[in-house]
Amino acid sequence: MTCHVWGEREARPKVYLHGGLHADEMPGPLALWHLMDRLDEAERQGRITGQVSVVPLANPIGLMQWVQNKPQGRQDLETMRNFNRGYPDLAALVGDDLDGVLTDDPDHNKAAVRAAFGAALARVAPLTEPDELRLRLMQWSHDADYVLDLHCDHVAILHLYASGLRPADTELLCRSIGAELALVQDVSGGNAFDEAHTAPWRDLAARHAGRHPIPAGCFSSTLEYRGQGDVDDATAARDAENLMVFLGAVGAVSGTAAPAHPLPPLYPLGGAVEAFAPQGGIVTWLHCPGDRVATGDTLAHVSDPTKRQRLPVLSPATGILFRRELWPFVMKGQGMCHVAGETILRQGHLLSD
């Protein structure tokens, strides 16, 4: 694993980006390839005003896991655990370490919390290689002001996931990168990489409420760079330029353009609902990611040639069809796509494995 760093290591803000945590998703790593060239140029010109850390390929374990000449990369083949779940709970690791350390100064407390996070992670002894992977990534990123985890879906529009703790930063990120949808939720379940950086600040603020002010010290987001097939230099170069816009907007780089994209819909993650296959068969789609649909609309058909039966796939919600599965054949009951809307329709664990 390699972490490239621009700027002074104590400079603020610190922005951490990585790609390929799901090792079969390459739009993010290619965007980071182009971003690193731009950061090199900014460094030569003296325009790095904060610190930027980039891990272009964050999952060497997943990169090596192939089956029948096809990359896997989403789940560890030994345990079938999702590589983007089960990150260390920093608030639980810190425990009582902050007692007697915190004051009435939010800036002091922010620095104290970050130092406690680093000390707690240094004490962790991972038992498995995937756990060590999670630990090393957290050690690089735990003290960042901004954390961006670059992913993609099967077939999708550019969208992102974020906590509701820092809405202005969510809007800024959307307007910088050209996101077409933002899904917002404080607790999604599973302690994914992005949430592992935001939830601890919320939990510690609640624990010390009324005694010591603890700010939301990290903004973190999962960026879904369209679909697995959207891997080309022209698109990745535009995405890298937009990431530079965000870096400039938060003060990590100077001399960049201002965010210029329109603000997309910001919907609750609980309003994103999955449609399932009514039978096994061949899929033919009537709608594409980005289409607005209404509850009950026919999104696709599933045709079973053996029974000569064609059944509709109906939209489970009113909103935006923002992602769908890659495969043109499904089994009965298989998830096929998601529609995101304004109305919360789900509670509890909201992320699929």
C-alpha positions as CSV (number, residue, x, y, z in Angstrom):
1,M,0.0,0.0,0.0
2,T,1.3,3.4,-1.0
3,C,0.2,6.8,0.4
4,H,1.3,9.8,-1.6
5,V,1.4,13.1,0.3
6,W,1.5,16.7,-0.9
7,G,2.2,19.7,1.4
8,E,3.6,19.8,4.9
9,R,2.5,17.0,7.2
10,E,1.2,19.3,9.9
11,A,-0.6,21.7,7.5
12,R,-4.3,22.2,7.7
13,P,-6.7,21.4,6.2
14,K,-5.7,17.8,5.7
15,V,-7.6,16.0,2.9
16,Y,-7.4,12.2,2.5
17,L,-8.6,10.5,-0.6
18,H,-8.4,6.8,-1.7
19,G,-9.8,4.6,-4.4
20,G,-10.3,1.0,-5.1
21,L,-11.4,-0.1,-1.6
22,H,-13.8,-2.3,-3.6
23,A,-11.0,-3.6,-5.8
24,D,-13.1,-4.2,-8.8
25,E,-14.1,-0.6,-9.1
26,M,-11.6,1.4,-11.2
27,P,-13.2,4.8,-12.1
28,G,-11.9,6.2,-8.7
29,P,-8.3,5.0,-9.0
30,L,-8.1,6.4,-12.6
31,A,-9.5,9.8,-11.4
32,L,-6.8,9.8,-8.7
33,W,-4.2,9.0,-11.3
34,H,-5.1,12.2,-13.1
35,L,-5.5,14.1,-9.8
36,M,-2.0,13.2,-8.7
37,D,-0.6,14.8,-11.9
38,R,-2.5,18.0,-11.0
39,L,-1.3,18.0,-7.5
40,D,2.3,17.6,-8.8
41,E,1.8,20.7,-10.9
42,A,0.2,22.6,-8.0
43,E,3.2,21.7,-5.8
44,R,5.7,22.9,-8.4
45,Q,3.8,26.2,-8.5
46,G,3.6,26.5,-4.7
47,R,-0.2,26.2,-4.6
48,I,-0.4,23.4,-2.0
49,T,-1.7,25.3,1.1
50,G,-2.8,22.4,3.2
51,Q,-2.0,18.7,3.1
52,V,-3.4,16.2,0.6
53,S,-2.9,12.4,1.0
54,V,-3.8,10.0,-1.8
55,V,-4.0,6.2,-1.6
56,P,-4.8,5.4,-5.3
57,L,-5.2,1.6,-4.7
58,A,-6.5,1.0,-1.2
59,N,-7.0,-2.7,-1.3
60,P,-4.1,-4.9,-2.4
61,I,-5.9,-8.0,-0.9
62,G,-8.9,-7.5,-3.1
63,L,-6.8,-6.8,-6.2
64,M,-5.3,-10.3,-5.9
65,Q,-8.6,-12.1,-5.5
66,W,-9.8,-13.3,-8.9
67,V,-12.2,-16.2,-9.7
68,Q,-12.4,-17.6,-13.3
69,N,-10.4,-14.7,-14.6
70,K,-12.8,-12.1,-13.1
71,P,-11.9,-9.7,-10.3
72,Q,-13.9,-10.0,-7.2
73,G,-12.8,-7.2,-4.8
74,R,-16.0,-6.3,-3.0
75,Q,-15.8,-9.0,-0.3
76,D,-12.9,-10.9,1.1
77,L,-13.1,-14.4,-0.4
78,E,-11.9,-16.0,2.8
79,T,-14.5,-14.5,5.1
80,M,-17.0,-13.0,2.6
81,R,-16.9,-9.8,4.6
82,N,-17.3,-6.6,2.7
83,F,-14.0,-4.6,2.5
84,N,-16.0,-1.5,3.2
85,R,-17.7,-2.6,6.5
86,G,-16.5,-3.1,10.1
87,Y,-14.0,-0.3,10.5
88,P,-12.7,0.4,14.0
89,D,-15.1,2.3,16.2
90,L,-12.8,5.2,17.2
91,A,-15.1,6.5,19.9
92,A,-15.2,3.1,21.6
93,L,-11.4,2.7,21.2
94,V,-10.8,6.0,22.9
95,G,-13.0,5.1,25.8
96,D,-12.0,7.2,28.9
97,D,-8.8,8.5,27.4
98,L,-10.2,12.0,27.0
99,D,-11.3,12.4,30.6
100,G,-9.3,15.2,32.2
101,V,-7.9,16.3,28.8
102,L,-10.8,18.2,27.3
103,T,-11.4,21.9,28.0
104,D,-13.9,24.6,27.0
105,D,-11.9,25.3,23.8
106,P,-13.4,23.5,20.8
107,D,-10.1,23.8,18.8
108,H,-8.1,22.3,21.7
109,N,-10.6,19.5,22.0
110,K,-10.5,18.8,18.3
111,A,-6.7,18.3,18.5
112,A,-7.0,16.2,21.6
113,V,-9.6,13.9,20.0
114,R,-7.4,13.4,17.0
115,A,-4.4,12.6,19.2
116,A,-6.5,10.2,21.2
117,F,-7.6,8.5,18.0
118,G,-4.0,8.0,16.8
119,A,-2.9,6.6,20.2
120,A,-5.9,4.2,20.3
121,L,-5.2,2.9,16.8
122,A,-1.6,2.4,17.7
123,R,-2.7,0.0,20.4
124,V,-4.8,-2.2,18.1
125,A,-3.4,-5.6,17.2
126,P,-5.1,-6.9,14.1
127,L,-5.9,-10.6,13.9
128,T,-6.4,-11.0,10.2
129,E,-4.9,-9.4,7.0
130,P,-8.2,-7.6,6.1
131,D,-8.3,-6.2,9.6
132,E,-4.8,-4.9,9.2
133,L,-5.9,-3.3,5.9
134,R,-8.7,-1.5,7.7
135,L,-6.3,-0.4,10.5
136,R,-3.6,0.9,8.2
137,L,-6.2,3.0,6.2
138,M,-7.6,4.4,9.4
139,Q,-4.1,5.3,10.7
140,W,-3.5,7.4,7.5
141,S,-6.9,9.1,7.6
142,H,-8.1,9.4,11.2
143,D,-6.8,12.9,11.7
144,A,-8.0,14.3,8.4
145,D,-10.4,17.3,8.1
146,Y,-11.9,15.8,4.9
147,V,-12.0,12.1,3.9
148,L,-13.2,11.1,0.4
149,D,-13.7,7.4,-0.4
150,L,-14.0,6.9,-4.2
151,H,-16.2,4.0,-5.4
152,C,-18.5,3.2,-8.3
153,D,-21.7,1.2,-8.8
154,H,-22.7,-1.3,-11.5
155,V,-24.5,1.2,-13.7
156,A,-25.2,4.5,-12.1
157,I,-25.2,8.3,-12.1
158,L,-22.6,10.2,-10.2
159,H,-23.8,10.3,-6.6
160,L,-22.5,10.4,-3.1
161,Y,-23.2,9.4,0.5
162,A,-22.6,11.7,3.4
163,S,-23.5,12.3,7.0
164,G,-25.9,15.1,7.9
165,L,-23.5,16.6,10.5
166,R,-21.9,19.1,8.1
167,P,-24.5,19.9,5.4
168,A,-22.6,22.9,4.0
169,D,-19.7,20.7,3.1
170,T,-22.0,18.1,1.5
171,E,-23.4,20.9,-0.7
172,L,-19.9,22.2,-1.5
173,L,-18.8,18.7,-2.5
174,C,-21.8,18.2,-4.7
175,R,-21.3,21.5,-6.4
176,S,-17.6,20.8,-6.9
177,I,-17.7,17.3,-8.4
178,G,-21.0,17.6,-10.3
179,A,-22.9,15.0,-8.3
180,E,-26.4,14.3,-9.6
181,L,-27.7,13.0,-6.2
182,A,-26.6,13.0,-2.5
183,L,-27.9,10.5,0.0
184,V,-27.6,11.8,3.5
185,Q,-27.7,9.7,6.7
186,D,-26.0,10.0,10.1
187,V,-26.0,6.3,10.8
188,S,-26.2,3.9,7.9
189,G,-25.1,0.7,9.6
190,G,-22.0,-1.5,9.2
191,N,-19.5,1.2,10.1
192,A,-18.3,1.8,6.5
193,F,-15.1,3.7,6.0
194,D,-16.8,7.1,5.6
195,E,-19.0,6.7,8.6
196,A,-16.0,5.5,10.7
197,H,-14.7,9.0,10.4
198,T,-17.9,11.0,11.2
199,A,-19.8,8.9,13.8
200,P,-17.0,9.0,16.4
201,W,-17.2,12.8,16.6
202,R,-21.0,12.7,17.0
203,D,-20.7,10.0,19.7
204,L,-18.0,11.8,21.6
205,A,-19.9,15.1,21.4
206,A,-23.0,13.4,22.9
207,R,-20.9,11.8,25.6
208,H,-19.4,15.1,26.7
209,A,-22.5,17.3,26.0
210,G,-22.9,20.1,28.5
211,R,-19.4,19.8,29.7
212,H,-16.9,20.1,26.8
213,P,-17.6,21.2,23.3
214,I,-16.5,18.8,20.6
215,P,-17.0,19.9,17.0
216,A,-17.7,17.7,14.0
217,G,-14.1,17.4,13.3
218,C,-14.2,15.4,10.0
219,F,-16.3,15.6,6.9
220,S,-16.3,12.3,5.1
221,S,-18.1,11.1,2.0
222,T,-18.4,8.0,-0.3
223,L,-18.3,9.1,-3.9
224,E,-19.9,6.8,-6.4
225,Y,-18.3,7.5,-9.8
226,R,-21.0,6.2,-12.0
227,G,-20.6,2.6,-13.2
228,Q,-17.9,-0.1,-13.5
229,G,-17.7,0.4,-17.2
230,D,-17.1,4.2,-17.0
231,V,-13.4,4.0,-17.2
232,D,-11.8,6.4,-19.7
233,D,-9.2,9.1,-19.5
234,A,-11.4,12.0,-20.6
235,T,-14.0,11.3,-17.9
236,A,-11.4,10.7,-15.3
237,A,-9.5,13.9,-16.2
238,R,-12.7,15.9,-15.7
239,D,-13.4,14.2,-12.4
240,A,-9.8,15.0,-11.3
241,E,-10.3,18.6,-12.2
242,N,-13.5,18.7,-10.2
243,L,-11.7,17.2,-7.2
244,M,-9.2,20.0,-7.5
245,V,-12.1,22.4,-7.3
246,F,-13.1,20.9,-4.1
247,L,-9.6,20.9,-2.7
248,G,-9.4,24.6,-3.6
249,A,-12.8,25.3,-2.0
250,V,-11.8,23.8,1.3
251,G,-8.4,25.6,1.3
252,A,-6.0,22.7,0.6
253,V,-4.9,24.1,-2.7
254,S,-5.0,27.7,-4.1
255,G,-5.6,29.0,-7.6
256,T,-8.5,26.6,-8.6
257,A,-11.9,27.4,-10.1
258,A,-14.9,28.0,-7.9
259,P,-17.6,25.3,-7.6
260,A,-19.9,25.8,-10.5
261,H,-22.2,22.7,-10.7
262,P,-25.8,23.1,-9.7
263,L,-26.9,21.6,-6.4
264,P,-28.5,18.2,-6.9
265,P,-31.3,16.7,-4.8
266,L,-30.3,15.8,-1.3
267,Y,-32.4,12.9,-0.2
268,P,-32.4,10.7,3.0
269,L,-30.7,7.4,2.5
270,G,-33.8,5.8,4.1
271,G,-35.7,7.1,1.0
272,A,-33.5,4.9,-1.3
273,V,-35.5,1.7,-2.0
274,E,-34.6,-1.4,-4.0
275,A,-36.7,-3.2,-6.6
276,F,-36.5,-6.9,-6.9
277,A,-36.9,-9.4,-9.7
278,P,-40.4,-11.0,-9.8
279,Q,-39.0,-14.1,-11.5
280,G,-35.8,-15.4,-13.0
281,G,-35.0,-14.5,-16.6
282,I,-33.7,-11.9,-19.0
283,V,-33.7,-8.3,-18.1
284,T,-34.8,-5.5,-20.5
285,W,-34.8,-2.0,-19.1
286,L,-37.2,0.8,-19.9
287,H,-35.5,3.4,-17.8
288,C,-31.9,4.5,-17.3
289,P,-30.1,5.8,-14.2
290,G,-31.0,9.5,-13.8
291,D,-34.6,9.1,-14.9
292,R,-37.3,10.4,-12.7
293,V,-40.0,7.7,-12.0
294,A,-43.1,7.4,-9.9
295,T,-44.3,4.6,-7.6
296,G,-45.7,1.7,-9.8
297,D,-44.0,2.7,-13.0
298,T,-42.6,-0.2,-15.0
299,L,-38.8,0.1,-14.8
300,A,-37.9,-3.1,-16.7
301,H,-39.2,-6.5,-17.7
302,V,-38.0,-9.9,-16.8
303,S,-38.7,-12.5,-19.4
304,D,-38.6,-16.3,-18.8
305,P,-38.3,-17.9,-22.2
306,T,-39.0,-21.4,-20.8
307,K,-42.5,-20.3,-19.5
308,R,-42.9,-17.7,-22.3
309,Q,-43.7,-15.3,-19.4
310,R,-42.8,-11.6,-19.1
311,L,-43.3,-9.8,-15.8
312,P,-42.8,-6.1,-15.1
313,V,-40.4,-4.7,-12.5
314,L,-42.3,-1.9,-10.7
315,S,-40.8,1.2,-9.1
316,P,-41.0,1.0,-5.3
317,A,-40.9,4.7,-4.8
318,T,-41.2,8.1,-6.5
319,G,-37.9,9.8,-7.2
320,I,-34.7,9.1,-9.2
321,L,-33.6,5.8,-10.5
322,F,-30.0,6.3,-9.6
323,R,-28.4,2.8,-10.0
324,R,-29.1,-0.6,-11.4
325,E,-27.4,-3.9,-11.6
326,L,-25.0,-4.8,-14.4
327,W,-26.1,-8.3,-15.3
328,P,-28.8,-8.9,-18.0
329,F,-30.0,-12.1,-16.3
330,V,-31.5,-12.3,-12.8
331,M,-32.8,-14.9,-10.4
332,K,-36.1,-14.5,-8.7
333,G,-35.9,-12.1,-5.7
334,Q,-32.6,-10.7,-6.8
335,G,-32.1,-6.9,-6.3
336,M,-32.2,-5.1,-9.6
337,C,-32.0,-1.3,-8.9
338,H,-32.6,1.5,-6.5
339,V,-34.9,4.5,-6.6
340,A,-34.2,7.4,-4.3
341,G,-36.9,9.8,-3.1
342,E,-37.7,12.4,-0.4
343,T,-39.9,10.1,1.7
344,I,-38.2,7.9,4.3
345,L,-39.3,4.3,3.6
346,R,-36.6,2.3,5.4
347,Q,-35.0,2.3,8.8
348,G,-32.2,0.4,10.5
349,H,-29.3,-1.1,8.5
350,L,-29.5,0.8,5.2
351,L,-26.4,-0.4,3.3
352,S,-26.3,-3.5,1.2
353,D,-23.3,-5.9,1.4
